[in-house]
């Protein structure tokens, strides 16, 4: 398992946190997700054989947010 911390732009509320946590947790290979609104970032643990960091960033973009 690999871990990544991804900076997310555009989150303004707990709904944004839940949306990103849900979208990331549904991606193949994602084991755990924690999105922190105050820090504007997602901490993700994932299986590199199934998804890479760029794939995680694309999930966030597809969900309507930007990557810093």
CHARMM internal coordinates of N, CA and C (Angstrom, degrees):
IC EDIT
DIST 1 N 1 CA 1.4518
DIST 1 CA 1 C 1.5185
ANGL 1 N 1 CA 1 C 109.83
DIST 1 C 2 N 1.3119
ANGL 1 CA 1 C 2 N 114.74
DIHE 1 N 1 CA 1 C 2 N 144.15
DIST 2 N 2 CA 1.4649
ANGL 1 C 2 N 2 CA 120.79
DIHE 1 CA 1 C 2 N 2 CA 178.05
DIST 2 CA 2 C 1.5217
ANGL 2 N 2 CA 2 C 107.99
DIHE 1 C 2 N 2 CA 2 C -119.04
DIST 2 C 3 N 1.3255
ANGL 2 CA 2 C 3 N 116.06
DIHE 2 N 2 CA 2 C 3 N 154.02
DIST 3 N 3 CA 1.4605
ANGL 2 C 3 N 3 CA 120.70
DIHE 2 CA 2 C 3 N 3 CA 176.92
DIST 3 CA 3 C 1.5187
ANGL 3 N 3 CA 3 C 109.27
DIHE 2 C 3 N 3 CA 3 C -119.39
DIST 3 C 4 N 1.3392
ANGL 3 CA 3 C 4 N 115.57
DIHE 3 N 3 CA 3 C 4 N 144.81
DIST 4 N 4 CA 1.4592
ANGL 3 C 4 N 4 CA 121.15
DIHE 3 CA 3 C 4 N 4 CA 177.01
DIST 4 CA 4 C 1.5179
ANGL 4 N 4 CA 4 C 108.55
DIHE 3 C 4 N 4 CA 4 C -140.50
DIST 4 C 5 N 1.3222
ANGL 4 CA 4 C 5 N 115.42
DIHE 4 N 4 CA 4 C 5 N 147.13
DIST 5 N 5 CA 1.4564
ANGL 4 C 5 N 5 CA 122.17
DIHE 4 CA 4 C 5 N 5 CA 172.92
DIST 5 CA 5 C 1.5142
ANGL 5 N 5 CA 5 C 106.55
DIHE 4 C 5 N 5 CA 5 C -115.93
DIST 5 C 6 N 1.3265
ANGL 5 CA 5 C 6 N 115.72
DIHE 5 N 5 CA 5 C 6 N 121.77
DIST 6 N 6 CA 1.4638
ANGL 5 C 6 N 6 CA 121.72
DIHE 5 CA 5 C 6 N 6 CA -175.04
DIST 6 CA 6 C 1.5202
ANGL 6 N 6 CA 6 C 109.35
DIHE 5 C 6 N 6 CA 6 C -117.90
DIST 6 C 7 N 1.3254
ANGL 6 CA 6 C 7 N 116.65
DIHE 6 N 6 CA 6 C 7 N 125.36
DIST 7 N 7 CA 1.4657
ANGL 6 C 7 N 7 CA 122.15
DIHE 6 CA 6 C 7 N 7 CA 178.04
DIST 7 CA 7 C 1.5346
ANGL 7 N 7 CA 7 C 108.56
DIHE 6 C 7 N 7 CA 7 C -79.16
DIST 7 C 8 N 1.3394
ANGL 7 CA 7 C 8 N 116.05
DIHE 7 N 7 CA 7 C 8 N 130.37
DIST 8 N 8 CA 1.4634
ANGL 7 C 8 N 8 CA 122.19
DIHE 7 CA 7 C 8 N 8 CA -177.22
DIST 8 CA 8 C 1.5204
ANGL 8 N 8 CA 8 C 109.47
DIHE 7 C 8 N 8 CA 8 C -118.02
DIST 8 C 9 N 1.3239
ANGL 8 CA 8 C 9 N 116.63
DIHE 8 N 8 CA 8 C 9 N 130.31
DIST 9 N 9 CA 1.4652
ANGL 8 C 9 N 9 CA 122.19
DIHE 8 CA 8 C 9 N 9 CA 175.80
DIST 9 CA 9 C 1.5251
ANGL 9 N 9 CA 9 C 108.79
DIHE 8 C 9 N 9 CA 9 C -101.84
DIST 9 C 10 N 1.3305
ANGL 9 CA 9 C 10 N 116.12
DIHE 9 N 9 CA 9 C 10 N 144.40
DIST 10 N 10 CA 1.4575
ANGL 9 C 10 N 10 CA 120.45
DIHE 9 CA 9 C 10 N 10 CA 172.94
DIST 10 CA 10 C 1.5179
ANGL 10 N 10 CA 10 C 115.65
DIHE 9 C 10 N 10 CA 10 C 102.62
DIST 10 C 11 N 1.3244
ANGL 10 CA 10 C 11 N 117.87
DIHE 10 N 10 CA 10 C 11 N 0.59
DIST 11 N 11 CA 1.4650
ANGL 10 C 11 N 11 CA 119.46
DIHE 10 CA 10 C 11 N 11 CA 177.79
DIST 11 CA 11 C 1.5262
ANGL 11 N 11 CA 11 C 109.20
DIHE 10 C 11 N 11 CA 11 C -84.74
DIST 11 C 12 N 1.3409
ANGL 11 CA 11 C 12 N 115.73
DIHE 11 N 11 CA 11 C 12 N 133.93
DIST 12 N 12 CA 1.4606
ANGL 11 C 12 N 12 CA 119.02
DIHE 11 CA 11 C 12 N 12 CA -177.80
DIST 12 CA 12 C 1.5303
ANGL 12 N 12 CA 12 C 114.08
DIHE 11 C 12 N 12 CA 12 C -130.32
DIST 12 C 13 N 1.3389
ANGL 12 CA 12 C 13 N 117.55
DIHE 12 N 12 CA 12 C 13 N -5.64
DIST 13 N 13 CA 1.4666
ANGL 12 C 13 N 13 CA 119.23
DIHE 12 CA 12 C 13 N 13 CA -175.78
DIST 13 CA 13 C 1.5243
ANGL 13 N 13 CA 13 C 110.58
DIHE 12 C 13 N 13 CA 13 C -157.47
DIST 13 C 14 N 1.3233
ANGL 13 CA 13 C 14 N 115.36
DIHE 13 N 13 CA 13 C 14 N 174.72
DIST 14 N 14 CA 1.4689
ANGL 13 C 14 N 14 CA 120.57
DIHE 13 CA 13 C 14 N 14 CA 178.73
DIST 14 CA 14 C 1.5258
ANGL 14 N 14 CA 14 C 111.44
DIHE 13 C 14 N 14 CA 14 C -65.30
DIST 14 C 15 N 1.3163
ANGL 14 CA 14 C 15 N 117.51
DIHE 14 N 14 CA 14 C 15 N -26.47
DIST 15 N 15 CA 1.4708
ANGL 14 C 15 N 15 CA 120.32
DIHE 14 CA 14 C 15 N 15 CA 175.51
DIST 15 CA 15 C 1.5207
ANGL 15 N 15 CA 15 C 110.53
DIHE 14 C 15 N 15 CA 15 C -62.62
DIST 15 C 16 N 1.3294
ANGL 15 CA 15 C 16 N 116.55
DIHE 15 N 15 CA 15 C 16 N -39.35
DIST 16 N 16 CA 1.4685
ANGL 15 C 16 N 16 CA 121.17
DIHE 15 CA 15 C 16 N 16 CA 176.78
DIST 16 CA 16 C 1.5281
ANGL 16 N 16 CA 16 C 110.34
DIHE 15 C 16 N 16 CA 16 C -62.93
DIST 16 C 17 N 1.3176
ANGL 16 CA 16 C 17 N 116.05
DIHE 16 N 16 CA 16 C 17 N -41.22
DIST 17 N 17 CA 1.4647
ANGL 16 C 17 N 17 CA 121.33
DIHE 16 CA 16 C 17 N 17 CA 178.61
DIST 17 CA 17 C 1.5246
ANGL 17 N 17 CA 17 C 109.52
DIHE 16 C 17 N 17 CA 17 C -60.80
DIST 17 C 18 N 1.3267
ANGL 17 CA 17 C 18 N 116.44
DIHE 17 N 17 CA 17 C 18 N -50.23
DIST 18 N 18 CA 1.4702
ANGL 17 C 18 N 18 CA 120.65
DIHE 17 CA 17 C 18 N 18 CA -179.38
DIST 18 CA 18 C 1.5253
ANGL 18 N 18 CA 18 C 111.46
DIHE 17 C 18 N 18 CA 18 C -61.29
DIST 18 C 19 N 1.3372
ANGL 18 CA 18 C 19 N 117.54
DIHE 18 N 18 CA 18 C 19 N -42.07
DIST 19 N 19 CA 1.4728
ANGL 18 C 19 N 19 CA 120.93
DIHE 18 CA 18 C 19 N 19 CA 179.81
DIST 19 CA 19 C 1.5240
ANGL 19 N 19 CA 19 C 111.06
DIHE 18 C 19 N 19 CA 19 C -60.11
DIST 19 C 20 N 1.3244
ANGL 19 CA 19 C 20 N 116.55
DIHE 19 N 19 CA 19 C 20 N -45.08
DIST 20 N 20 CA 1.4699
ANGL 19 C 20 N 20 CA 119.59
DIHE 19 CA 19 C 20 N 20 CA -179.42
DIST 20 CA 20 C 1.5206
ANGL 20 N 20 CA 20 C 111.56
DIHE 19 C 20 N 20 CA 20 C -70.70
DIST 20 C 21 N 1.3273
ANGL 20 CA 20 C 21 N 117.71
DIHE 20 N 20 CA 20 C 21 N -39.51
DIST 21 N 21 CA 1.4694
ANGL 20 C 21 N 21 CA 119.74
DIHE 20 CA 20 C 21 N 21 CA 177.47
DIST 21 CA 21 C 1.5197
ANGL 21 N 21 CA 21 C 110.79
DIHE 20 C 21 N 21 CA 21 C -62.21
DIST 21 C 22 N 1.3189
ANGL 21 CA 21 C 22 N 116.80
DIHE 21 N 21 CA 21 C 22 N -43.19
DIST 22 N 22 CA 1.4683
ANGL 21 C 22 N 22 CA 120.44
DIHE 21 CA 21 C 22 N 22 CA 179.72
DIST 22 CA 22 C 1.5265
ANGL 22 N 22 CA 22 C 111.05
DIHE 21 C 22 N 22 CA 22 C -63.70
DIST 22 C 23 N 1.3327
ANGL 22 CA 22 C 23 N 116.61
DIHE 22 N 22 CA 22 C 23 N -49.29
DIST 23 N 23 CA 1.4660
ANGL 22 C 23 N 23 CA 120.39
DIHE 22 CA 22 C 23 N 23 CA -177.72
DIST 23 CA 23 C 1.5257
ANGL 23 N 23 CA 23 C 111.34
DIHE 22 C 23 N 23 CA 23 C -61.22
DIST 23 C 24 N 1.3167
ANGL 23 CA 23 C 24 N 116.95
DIHE 23 N 23 CA 23 C 24 N -44.50
DIST 24 N 24 CA 1.4597
ANGL 23 C 24 N 24 CA 119.87
DIHE 23 CA 23 C 24 N 24 CA -179.57
DIST 24 CA 24 C 1.5272
ANGL 24 N 24 CA 24 C 111.62
DIHE 23 C 24 N 24 CA 24 C -68.37
DIST 24 C 25 N 1.3275
ANGL 24 CA 24 C 25 N 117.17
DIHE 24 N 24 CA 24 C 25 N -40.38
DIST 25 N 25 CA 1.4684
ANGL 24 C 25 N 25 CA 119.23
DIHE 24 CA 24 C 25 N 25 CA -178.05
DIST 25 CA 25 C 1.5235
ANGL 25 N 25 CA 25 C 112.07
DIHE 24 C 25 N 25 CA 25 C -66.76
DIST 25 C 26 N 1.3324
ANGL 25 CA 25 C 26 N 117.64
DIHE 25 N 25 CA 25 C 26 N -23.07
DIST 26 N 26 CA 1.4612
ANGL 25 C 26 N 26 CA 121.67
DIHE 25 CA 25 C 26 N 26 CA 178.90
DIST 26 CA 26 C 1.5284
ANGL 26 N 26 CA 26 C 112.81
DIHE 25 C 26 N 26 CA 26 C -83.61
DIST 26 C 27 N 1.3366
ANGL 26 CA 26 C 27 N 117.42
DIHE 26 N 26 CA 26 C 27 N -11.65
DIST 27 N 27 CA 1.4649
ANGL 26 C 27 N 27 CA 120.78
DIHE 26 CA 26 C 27 N 27 CA 179.63
DIST 27 CA 27 C 1.5316
ANGL 27 N 27 CA 27 C 109.31
DIHE 26 C 27 N 27 CA 27 C -70.32
DIST 27 C 28 N 1.3288
ANGL 27 CA 27 C 28 N 117.56
DIHE 27 N 27 CA 27 C 28 N 143.25
DIST 28 N 28 CA 1.4635
ANGL 27 C 28 N 28 CA 120.20
DIHE 27 CA 27 C 28 N 28 CA -179.77
DIST 28 CA 28 C 1.5242
ANGL 28 N 28 CA 28 C 111.23
DIHE 27 C 28 N 28 CA 28 C -62.94
DIST 28 C 29 N 1.3143
ANGL 28 CA 28 C 29 N 116.25
DIHE 28 N 28 CA 28 C 29 N 134.93
DIST 29 N 29 CA 1.4511
ANGL 28 C 29 N 29 CA 121.47
DIHE 28 CA 28 C 29 N 29 CA 176.10
DIST 29 CA 29 C 1.5159
ANGL 29 N 29 CA 29 C 115.57
DIHE 28 C 29 N 29 CA 29 C 89.72
DIST 29 C 30 N 1.3322
ANGL 29 CA 29 C 30 N 117.66
DIHE 29 N 29 CA 29 C 30 N -5.67
DIST 30 N 30 CA 1.4633
ANGL 29 C 30 N 30 CA 119.86
DIHE 29 CA 29 C 30 N 30 CA -179.32
DIST 30 CA 30 C 1.5260
ANGL 30 N 30 CA 30 C 108.76
DIHE 29 C 30 N 30 CA 30 C -82.80
DIST 30 C 31 N 1.3322
ANGL 30 CA 30 C 31 N 115.41
DIHE 30 N 30 CA 30 C 31 N 124.31
DIST 31 N 31 CA 1.4697
ANGL 30 C 31 N 31 CA 120.54
DIHE 30 CA 30 C 31 N 31 CA -179.35
DIST 31 CA 31 C 1.5169
ANGL 31 N 31 CA 31 C 111.12
DIHE 30 C 31 N 31 CA 31 C -93.02
DIST 31 C 32 N 1.3528
ANGL 31 CA 31 C 32 N 117.31
DIHE 31 N 31 CA 31 C 32 N -43.93
DIST 32 N 32 CA 1.4574
ANGL 31 C 32 N 32 CA 119.81
DIHE 31 CA 31 C 32 N 32 CA -179.90
DIST 32 CA 32 C 1.5215
ANGL 32 N 32 CA 32 C 110.26
DIHE 31 C 32 N 32 CA 32 C -149.51
DIST 32 C 33 N 1.3434
ANGL 32 CA 32 C 33 N 114.37
DIHE 32 N 32 CA 32 C 33 N 152.55
DIST 33 N 33 CA 1.4648
ANGL 32 C 33 N 33 CA 121.56
DIHE 32 CA 32 C 33 N 33 CA -178.69
DIST 33 CA 33 C 1.5198
ANGL 33 N 33 CA 33 C 108.32
DIHE 32 C 33 N 33 CA 33 C -141.68
DIST 33 C 34 N 1.3399
ANGL 33 CA 33 C 34 N 115.83
DIHE 33 N 33 CA 33 C 34 N 137.51
DIST 34 N 34 CA 1.4584
ANGL 33 C 34 N 34 CA 121.25
DIHE 33 CA 33 C 34 N 34 CA 170.38
DIST 34 CA 34 C 1.5241
ANGL 34 N 34 CA 34 C 106.85
DIHE 33 C 34 N 34 CA 34 C -138.22
DIST 34 C 35 N 1.3366
ANGL 34 CA 34 C 35 N 116.11
DIHE 34 N 34 CA 34 C 35 N 119.20
DIST 35 N 35 CA 1.4618
ANGL 34 C 35 N 35 CA 121.28
DIHE 34 CA 34 C 35 N 35 CA 178.64
DIST 35 CA 35 C 1.5252
ANGL 35 N 35 CA 35 C 107.74
DIHE 34 C 35 N 35 CA 35 C -105.53
DIST 35 C 36 N 1.3265
ANGL 35 CA 35 C 36 N 116.20
DIHE 35 N 35 CA 35 C 36 N 129.42
DIST 36 N 36 CA 1.4613
ANGL 35 C 36 N 36 CA 123.25
DIHE 35 CA 35 C 36 N 36 CA -178.37
DIST 36 CA 36 C 1.5244
ANGL 36 N 36 CA 36 C 108.66
DIHE 35 C 36 N 36 CA 36 C -111.30
DIST 36 C 37 N 1.3264
ANGL 36 CA 36 C 37 N 116.36
DIHE 36 N 36 CA 36 C 37 N 112.62
DIST 37 N 37 CA 1.4676
ANGL 36 C 37 N 37 CA 121.42
DIHE 36 CA 36 C 37 N 37 CA -178.11
DIST 37 CA 37 C 1.5280
ANGL 37 N 37 CA 37 C 111.48
DIHE 36 C 37 N 37 CA 37 C -64.77
DIST 37 C 38 N 1.3284
ANGL 37 CA 37 C 38 N 117.49
DIHE 37 N 37 CA 37 C 38 N -45.43
DIST 38 N 38 CA 1.4594
ANGL 37 C 38 N 38 CA 121.22
DIHE 37 CA 37 C 38 N 38 CA -176.82
DIST 38 CA 38 C 1.5271
ANGL 38 N 38 CA 38 C 112.05
DIHE 37 C 38 N 38 CA 38 C -62.13
DIST 38 C 39 N 1.3002
ANGL 38 CA 38 C 39 N 116.20
DIHE 38 N 38 CA 38 C 39 N -37.63
DIST 39 N 39 CA 1.4696
ANGL 38 C 39 N 39 CA 120.30
DIHE 38 CA 38 C 39 N 39 CA -179.56
DIST 39 CA 39 C 1.5208
ANGL 39 N 39 CA 39 C 111.84
DIHE 38 C 39 N 39 CA 39 C -89.66
DIST 39 C 40 N 1.3298
ANGL 39 CA 39 C 40 N 117.23
DIHE 39 N 39 CA 39 C 40 N -15.34
DIST 40 N 40 CA 1.4623
ANGL 39 C 40 N 40 CA 120.66
DIHE 39 CA 39 C 40 N 40 CA -179.95
DIST 40 CA 40 C 1.5112
ANGL 40 N 40 CA 40 C 113.03
DIHE 39 C 40 N 40 CA 40 C 65.16
DIST 40 C 41 N 1.3456
ANGL 40 CA 40 C 41 N 114.95
DIHE 40 N 40 CA 40 C 41 N 44.76
DIST 41 N 41 CA 1.4560
ANGL 40 C 41 N 41 CA 117.46
DIHE 40 CA 40 C 41 N 41 CA -178.24
DIST 41 CA 41 C 1.5225
ANGL 41 N 41 CA 41 C 112.19
DIHE 40 C 41 N 41 CA 41 C -149.32
DIST 41 C 42 N 1.3258
ANGL 41 CA 41 C 42 N 113.58
DIHE 41 N 41 CA 41 C 42 N 159.68
DIST 42 N 42 CA 1.4576
ANGL 41 C 42 N 42 CA 121.38
DIHE 41 CA 41 C 42 N 42 CA 176.70
DIST 42 CA 42 C 1.5203
ANGL 42 N 42 CA 42 C 108.55
DIHE 41 C 42 N 42 CA 42 C -117.44
DIST 42 C 43 N 1.3171
ANGL 42 CA 42 C 43 N 116.75
DIHE 42 N 42 CA 42 C 43 N 131.15
DIST 43 N 43 CA 1.4646
ANGL 42 C 43 N 43 CA 122.67
DIHE 42 CA 42 C 43 N 43 CA 173.02
DIST 43 CA 43 C 1.5227
ANGL 43 N 43 CA 43 C 106.15
DIHE 42 C 43 N 43 CA 43 C -103.25
DIST 43 C 44 N 1.3215
ANGL 43 CA 43 C 44 N 116.33
DIHE 43 N 43 CA 43 C 44 N 120.32
DIST 44 N 44 CA 1.4606
ANGL 43 C 44 N 44 CA 121.48
DIHE 43 CA 43 C 44 N 44 CA -173.15
DIST 44 CA 44 C 1.5246
ANGL 44 N 44 CA 44 C 109.97
DIHE 43 C 44 N 44 CA 44 C -127.09
DIST 44 C 45 N 1.3220
ANGL 44 CA 44 C 45 N 116.24
DIHE 44 N 44 CA 44 C 45 N 133.38
DIST 45 N 45 CA 1.4567
ANGL 44 C 45 N 45 CA 122.23
DIHE 44 CA 44 C 45 N 45 CA 171.94
DIST 45 CA 45 C 1.5248
ANGL 45 N 45 CA 45 C 106.38
DIHE 44 C 45 N 45 CA 45 C -108.75
DIST 45 C 46 N 1.3369
ANGL 45 CA 45 C 46 N 115.96
DIHE 45 N 45 CA 45 C 46 N 128.06
DIST 46 N 46 CA 1.4610
ANGL 45 C 46 N 46 CA 119.02
DIHE 45 CA 45 C 46 N 46 CA -172.48
DIST 46 CA 46 C 1.5249
ANGL 46 N 46 CA 46 C 112.08
DIHE 45 C 46 N 46 CA 46 C -148.92
DIST 46 C 47 N 1.3296
ANGL 46 CA 46 C 47 N 115.22
DIHE 46 N 46 CA 46 C 47 N 162.57
DIST 47 N 47 CA 1.4571
ANGL 46 C 47 N 47 CA 123.41
DIHE 46 CA 46 C 47 N 47 CA 178.65
DIST 47 CA 47 C 1.5309
ANGL 47 N 47 CA 47 C 107.81
DIHE 46 C 47 N 47 CA 47 C -93.22
DIST 47 C 48 N 1.3222
ANGL 47 CA 47 C 48 N 116.75
DIHE 47 N 47 CA 47 C 48 N 113.61
DIST 48 N 48 CA 1.4642
ANGL 47 C 48 N 48 CA 121.39
DIHE 47 CA 47 C 48 N 48 CA -178.25
DIST 48 CA 48 C 1.5252
ANGL 48 N 48 CA 48 C 113.59
DIHE 47 C 48 N 48 CA 48 C -61.85
DIST 48 C 49 N 1.3131
ANGL 48 CA 48 C 49 N 117.39
DIHE 48 N 48 CA 48 C 49 N -20.52
DIST 49 N 49 CA 1.4600
ANGL 48 C 49 N 49 CA 120.03
DIHE 48 CA 48 C 49 N 49 CA 178.94
DIST 49 CA 49 C 1.5304
ANGL 49 N 49 CA 49 C 111.13
DIHE 48 C 49 N 49 CA 49 C -71.57
DIST 49 C 50 N 1.3374
ANGL 49 CA 49 C 50 N 116.86
DIHE 49 N 49 CA 49 C 50 N -20.16
DIST 50 N 50 CA 1.4618
ANGL 49 C 50 N 50 CA 120.83
DIHE 49 CA 49 C 50 N 50 CA -176.18
DIST 50 CA 50 C 1.5277
ANGL 50 N 50 CA 50 C 113.89
DIHE 49 C 50 N 50 CA 50 C -109.66
DIST 50 C 51 N 1.3258
ANGL 50 CA 50 C 51 N 117.81
DIHE 50 N 50 CA 50 C 51 N -28.84
DIST 51 N 51 CA 1.4610
ANGL 50 C 51 N 51 CA 121.54
DIHE 50 CA 50 C 51 N 51 CA -179.84
DIST 51 CA 51 C 1.5321
ANGL 51 N 51 CA 51 C 108.39
DIHE 50 C 51 N 51 CA 51 C -155.82
DIST 51 C 52 N 1.3257
ANGL 51 CA 51 C 52 N 115.90
DIHE 51 N 51 CA 51 C 52 N 149.21
DIST 52 N 52 CA 1.4646
ANGL 51 C 52 N 52 CA 119.23
DIHE 51 CA 51 C 52 N 52 CA 177.32
DIST 52 CA 52 C 1.5242
ANGL 52 N 52 CA 52 C 109.37
DIHE 51 C 52 N 52 CA 52 C -114.07
DIST 52 C 53 N 1.3298
ANGL 52 CA 52 C 53 N 116.60
DIHE 52 N 52 CA 52 C 53 N 178.39
DIST 53 N 53 CA 1.4670
ANGL 52 C 53 N 53 CA 120.62
DIHE 52 CA 52 C 53 N 53 CA -176.37
DIST 53 CA 53 C 1.5300
ANGL 53 N 53 CA 53 C 111.49
DIHE 52 C 53 N 53 CA 53 C -62.48
DIST 53 C 54 N 1.3212
ANGL 53 CA 53 C 54 N 117.21
DIHE 53 N 53 CA 53 C 54 N -37.53
DIST 54 N 54 CA 1.4655
ANGL 53 C 54 N 54 CA 119.71
DIHE 53 CA 53 C 54 N 54 CA 178.20
DIST 54 CA 54 C 1.5272
ANGL 54 N 54 CA 54 C 110.61
DIHE 53 C 54 N 54 CA 54 C -64.69
DIST 54 C 55 N 1.3200
ANGL 54 CA 54 C 55 N 117.48
DIHE 54 N 54 CA 54 C 55 N -36.25
DIST 55 N 55 CA 1.4603
ANGL 54 C 55 N 55 CA 121.65
DIHE 54 CA 54 C 55 N 55 CA 176.06
DIST 55 CA 55 C 1.5203
ANGL 55 N 55 CA 55 C 111.81
DIHE 54 C 55 N 55 CA 55 C -63.23
DIST 55 C 56 N 1.3325
ANGL 55 CA 55 C 56 N 116.33
DIHE 55 N 55 CA 55 C 56 N -39.33
DIST 56 N 56 CA 1.4674
ANGL 55 C 56 N 56 CA 120.77
DIHE 55 CA 55 C 56 N 56 CA 177.01
DIST 56 CA 56 C 1.5312
ANGL 56 N 56 CA 56 C 110.14
DIHE 55 C 56 N 56 CA 56 C -64.50
DIST 56 C 57 N 1.3227
ANGL 56 CA 56 C 57 N 116.16
DIHE 56 N 56 CA 56 C 57 N -42.75
DIST 57 N 57 CA 1.4677
ANGL 56 C 57 N 57 CA 120.16
DIHE 56 CA 56 C 57 N 57 CA 178.57
DIST 57 CA 57 C 1.5256
ANGL 57 N 57 CA 57 C 110.73
DIHE 56 C 57 N 57 CA 57 C -62.08
DIST 57 C 58 N 1.3367
ANGL 57 CA 57 C 58 N 116.63
DIHE 57 N 57 CA 57 C 58 N -37.50
DIST 58 N 58 CA 1.4651
ANGL 57 C 58 N 58 CA 119.88
DIHE 57 CA 57 C 58 N 58 CA 179.28
DIST 58 CA 58 C 1.5270
ANGL 58 N 58 CA 58 C 110.94
DIHE 57 C 58 N 58 CA 58 C -66.76
DIST 58 C 59 N 1.3237
ANGL 58 CA 58 C 59 N 117.76
DIHE 58 N 58 CA 58 C 59 N -36.17
DIST 59 N 59 CA 1.4661
ANGL 58 C 59 N 59 CA 121.20
DIHE 58 CA 58 C 59 N 59 CA 176.04
DIST 59 CA 59 C 1.5277
ANGL 59 N 59 CA 59 C 109.50
DIHE 58 C 59 N 59 CA 59 C -59.21
DIST 59 C 60 N 1.3241
ANGL 59 CA 59 C 60 N 116.69
DIHE 59 N 59 CA 59 C 60 N -43.87
DIST 60 N 60 CA 1.4647
ANGL 59 C 60 N 60 CA 121.34
DIHE 59 CA 59 C 60 N 60 CA 179.62
DIST 60 CA 60 C 1.5260
ANGL 60 N 60 CA 60 C 110.32
DIHE 59 C 60 N 60 CA 60 C -64.32
DIST 60 C 61 N 1.3421
ANGL 60 CA 60 C 61 N 116.74
DIHE 60 N 60 CA 60 C 61 N -45.67
DIST 61 N 61 CA 1.4758
ANGL 60 C 61 N 61 CA 119.92
DIHE 60 CA 60 C 61 N 61 CA 177.93
DIST 61 CA 61 C 1.5202
ANGL 61 N 61 CA 61 C 111.53
DIHE 60 C 61 N 61 CA 61 C -60.85
DIST 61 C 62 N 1.3261
ANGL 61 CA 61 C 62 N 116.69
DIHE 61 N 61 CA 61 C 62 N -43.24
DIST 62 N 62 CA 1.4707
ANGL 61 C 62 N 62 CA 121.22
DIHE 61 CA 61 C 62 N 62 CA 179.42
DIST 62 CA 62 C 1.5265
ANGL 62 N 62 CA 62 C 110.93
DIHE 61 C 62 N 62 CA 62 C -63.53
DIST 62 C 63 N 1.3117
ANGL 62 CA 62 C 63 N 116.90
DIHE 62 N 62 CA 62 C 63 N -23.19
DIST 63 N 63 CA 1.4553
ANGL 62 C 63 N 63 CA 122.76
DIHE 62 CA 62 C 63 N 63 CA 179.83
DIST 63 CA 63 C 1.5308
ANGL 63 N 63 CA 63 C 111.55
DIHE 62 C 63 N 63 CA 63 C -85.57
DIST 63 C 64 N 1.3452
ANGL 63 CA 63 C 64 N 116.51
DIHE 63 N 63 CA 63 C 64 N -1.20
DIST 64 N 64 CA 1.4668
ANGL 63 C 64 N 64 CA 120.38
DIHE 63 CA 63 C 64 N 64 CA 174.44
DIST 64 CA 64 C 1.5175
ANGL 64 N 64 CA 64 C 116.27
DIHE 63 C 64 N 64 CA 64 C 98.90
DIST 64 C 65 N 1.3334
ANGL 64 CA 64 C 65 N 116.97
DIHE 64 N 64 CA 64 C 65 N 13.66
DIST 65 N 65 CA 1.4613
ANGL 64 C 65 N 65 CA 121.09
DIHE 64 CA 64 C 65 N 65 CA -179.53
DIST 65 CA 65 C 1.5149
ANGL 65 N 65 CA 65 C 109.88
DIHE 64 C 65 N 65 CA 65 C -116.98
DIST 65 C 66 N 1.3202
ANGL 65 CA 65 C 66 N 115.57
DIHE 65 N 65 CA 65 C 66 N 166.62
DIST 66 N 66 CA 1.4588
ANGL 65 C 66 N 66 CA 121.05
DIHE 65 CA 65 C 66 N 66 CA -179.83
DIST 66 CA 66 C 1.5236
ANGL 66 N 66 CA 66 C 110.35
DIHE 65 C 66 N 66 CA 66 C -110.81
DIST 66 C 67 N 1.3201
ANGL 66 CA 66 C 67 N 115.41
DIHE 66 N 66 CA 66 C 67 N 156.18
DIST 67 N 67 CA 1.4572
ANGL 66 C 67 N 67 CA 122.03
DIHE 66 CA 66 C 67 N 67 CA 177.10
DIST 67 CA 67 C 1.5266
ANGL 67 N 67 CA 67 C 107.66
DIHE 66 C 67 N 67 CA 67 C -100.90
DIST 67 C 68 N 1.3198
ANGL 67 CA 67 C 68 N 116.46
DIHE 67 N 67 CA 67 C 68 N 135.30
DIST 68 N 68 CA 1.4732
ANGL 67 C 68 N 68 CA 120.01
DIHE 67 CA 67 C 68 N 68 CA 176.83
DIST 68 CA 68 C 1.5057
ANGL 68 N 68 CA 68 C 110.46
DIHE 67 C 68 N 68 CA 68 C -78.34
END
COOR INIT
IC SEED 1 N 1 CA 1 C
IC BUILD
